[in-house]
Amino acid sequence: MEIFQVAAIVILAATIALTLRQQRPEMALLLTLATGVLIFFMLLPALRAAVEATRSVADQVTGLSTIAFAVLRMLGIAYISEYGAQLCRDAGERALAGKMEMGGRVLILAMATPFISAILQAALALLGNGS
């Protein structure tokens, strides 16, 4: 199972980083960043499989494919912005982490706006027809 491999790598890297931090803090930071990138690439096949499974189900329903693709893109933006923010925090750059998270939120809002608009228009149409 991948989670055991991820956990083992994280525990090992954390132990080494803790030891390195006392003598060479810059090396500890590089180890932390490299470990984060390694874990991301280790989990990429599982993420790809989840996206493909969702896409194959969405393709079977007319119109759902577009919505599912948009939702998957929004999830991707959320994961990547969170991941980038955590890397910034690891590097001691809290301000940059906040900017990364804000950028992700803005991109998600921009992608969600057409869906929010369509939902509001449908709700207004229902309210207008009910009067």
Number of C-alpha atoms within 10 A of each C-alpha: 5 11 9 9 12 17 12 12 16 16 12 13 18 16 12 15 20 13 13 16 14 9 10 11 14 13 14 22 18 14 17 20 16 14 18 20 13 14 16 15 12 14 13 12 11 12 14 11 11 12 16 12 11 15 17 11 12 17 14 10 9 8 10 14 17 13 12 17 16 16 15 16 15 20 13 16 18 18 14 16 22 18 18 19 23 21 21 19 15 17 17 12 13 15 11 17 22 18 14 19 20 15 15 22 16 11 14 19 14 12 15 14 11 11 14 12 11 11 12 12 12 12 12 12 11 11 10 9 8 7 5
